[in-house]
């Protein structure tokens, strides 16, 4: 039995289209009236977009309905699917808590409410019957002012029981004029002992080497091996891991076909740079993490040895994984606690 660690999944893009559609129907949302039937909605929700910006607009559709009251509904179904259909043993959920607070409130009121959002997500993720080790990554955002992003960093430091790191979302092609601000925030986060990742080198316009020293992992990072392979030695020396999300690059128009990723994997393996295979927005893509591995394998982008290396890298670079213990002993205890009928010994393709 192969178990997986998922390091890059957005809460906003994690809701599969059928679950989202049923929610819209039950809440009598006006959105239902825009589509003739579920099939029309699914085609709209999952179809490829021309640009990353167009793709990210879909997040706003879900962010507005992921409130304090509804988050448990969505997260329970997320955890159930991740355990039953994906064999996830570890999951990091990332999102911007500020964007789950009521828009009509003042900025200070919304900042104050962020803590309750983190608590709701944290408690809802602890589902005894689906015992996945989970933690949250709080995302700063390019659409938010400095004061809000700083408050997100502070919140991550204040709630280590639920939060394992921070990120910067909103499209790496929008960092430019505020780069000094983001560097300051990441430096501040590192001074507080917060783990860091960030969307970087995802697009040709998102190549910002000045941010690299502040990141422990790199969200996507595919343009490093594709356009800037001279940086691979530095990335390897710093022990940074790329969070590669294959289907995303087809959905955003960043790549034209999956085979272009072969250069990414070949150059990273040659340079000693770790890659964790992730889904990014499993709901928007309507895919599961094991499918991403299988697709790369069947398209001859990676082989079985590289597949296992990526599985191991995901556990090794997981921010909230207990690295000092053997993974199989931890997972066996978790599985026995949640599923008594599970056999005591499992064959795991994770780091030894």
Secondary structure as the mmCIF struct_conf table of DSSP 4:
data_model
#
loop_
_struct_conf.conf_type_id
_struct_conf.id
_struct_conf.beg_label_comp_id
_struct_conf.beg_label_asym_id
_struct_conf.beg_label_seq_id
_struct_conf.end_label_comp_id
_struct_conf.end_label_asym_id
_struct_conf.end_label_seq_id
STRN STRN1 UNK A 4 UNK A 10
BEND BEND1 UNK A 11 UNK A 11
TURN_TY1_P TURN_TY1_P1 UNK A 12 UNK A 13
BEND BEND2 UNK A 15 UNK A 15
HELX_RH_AL_P HELX_RH_AL_P1 UNK A 17 UNK A 26
TURN_TY1_P TURN_TY1_P2 UNK A 27 UNK A 28
HELX_RH_3T_P HELX_RH_3T_P1 UNK A 30 UNK A 34
BEND BEND3 UNK A 35 UNK A 37
HELX_RH_AL_P HELX_RH_AL_P2 UNK A 38 UNK A 46
BEND BEND4 UNK A 47 UNK A 47
BEND BEND5 UNK A 50 UNK A 51
HELX_RH_AL_P HELX_RH_AL_P3 UNK A 52 UNK A 63
TURN_TY1_P TURN_TY1_P3 UNK A 64 UNK A 65
TURN_TY1_P TURN_TY1_P4 UNK A 68 UNK A 70
HELX_RH_AL_P HELX_RH_AL_P4 UNK A 71 UNK A 84
TURN_TY1_P TURN_TY1_P5 UNK A 85 UNK A 86
STRN STRN2 UNK A 88 UNK A 95
HELX_RH_3T_P HELX_RH_3T_P2 UNK A 97 UNK A 100
BEND BEND6 UNK A 101 UNK A 101
TURN_TY1_P TURN_TY1_P6 UNK A 103 UNK A 104
BEND BEND7 UNK A 105 UNK A 105
HELX_RH_AL_P HELX_RH_AL_P5 UNK A 107 UNK A 125
TURN_TY1_P TURN_TY1_P7 UNK A 128 UNK A 129
BEND BEND8 UNK A 130 UNK A 130
STRN STRN3 UNK A 133 UNK A 141
TURN_TY1_P TURN_TY1_P8 UNK A 142 UNK A 143
BEND BEND9 UNK A 144 UNK A 144
HELX_RH_AL_P HELX_RH_AL_P6 UNK A 146 UNK A 158
TURN_TY1_P TURN_TY1_P9 UNK A 160 UNK A 162
STRN STRN4 UNK A 163 UNK A 169
BEND BEND10 UNK A 170 UNK A 170
HELX_RH_3T_P HELX_RH_3T_P3 UNK A 172 UNK A 174
HELX_RH_3T_P HELX_RH_3T_P4 UNK A 176 UNK A 178
HELX_RH_AL_P HELX_RH_AL_P7 UNK A 179 UNK A 191
TURN_TY1_P TURN_TY1_P10 UNK A 192 UNK A 193
STRN STRN5 UNK A 196 UNK A 196
STRN STRN6 UNK A 199 UNK A 200
BEND BEND11 UNK A 201 UNK A 203
TURN_TY1_P TURN_TY1_P11 UNK A 204 UNK A 205
HELX_RH_AL_P HELX_RH_AL_P8 UNK A 209 UNK A 212
TURN_TY1_P TURN_TY1_P12 UNK A 213 UNK A 214
BEND BEND12 UNK A 216 UNK A 216
STRN STRN7 UNK A 217 UNK A 220
HELX_RH_AL_P HELX_RH_AL_P9 UNK A 222 UNK A 227
HELX_RH_3T_P HELX_RH_3T_P5 UNK A 229 UNK A 231
HELX_RH_AL_P HELX_RH_AL_P10 UNK A 232 UNK A 237
TURN_TY1_P TURN_TY1_P13 UNK A 238 UNK A 239
STRN STRN8 UNK A 241 UNK A 244
HELX_RH_AL_P HELX_RH_AL_P11 UNK A 246 UNK A 251
TURN_TY1_P TURN_TY1_P14 UNK A 252 UNK A 253
BEND BEND13 UNK A 254 UNK A 254
BEND BEND14 UNK A 256 UNK A 257
HELX_RH_3T_P HELX_RH_3T_P6 UNK A 258 UNK A 260
HELX_RH_AL_P HELX_RH_AL_P12 UNK A 261 UNK A 271
TURN_TY1_P TURN_TY1_P15 UNK A 272 UNK A 272
STRN STRN9 UNK A 274 UNK A 277
STRN STRN10 UNK A 280 UNK A 280
BEND BEND15 UNK A 281 UNK A 281
HELX_RH_AL_P HELX_RH_AL_P13 UNK A 282 UNK A 285
TURN_TY1_P TURN_TY1_P16 UNK A 286 UNK A 286
HELX_RH_AL_P HELX_RH_AL_P14 UNK A 289 UNK A 298
TURN_TY1_P TURN_TY1_P17 UNK A 299 UNK A 300
BEND BEND16 UNK A 301 UNK A 302
HELX_RH_AL_P HELX_RH_AL_P15 UNK A 304 UNK A 316
TURN_TY1_P TURN_TY1_P18 UNK A 317 UNK A 317
TURN_TY1_P TURN_TY1_P19 UNK A 319 UNK A 320
BEND BEND17 UNK A 321 UNK A 321
TURN_TY1_P TURN_TY1_P20 UNK A 323 UNK A 324
BEND BEND18 UNK A 325 UNK A 325
HELX_RH_AL_P HELX_RH_AL_P16 UNK A 327 UNK A 338
TURN_TY1_P TURN_TY1_P21 UNK A 340 UNK A 341
BEND BEND19 UNK A 342 UNK A 342
BEND BEND20 UNK A 344 UNK A 344
BEND BEND21 UNK A 350 UNK A 350
#
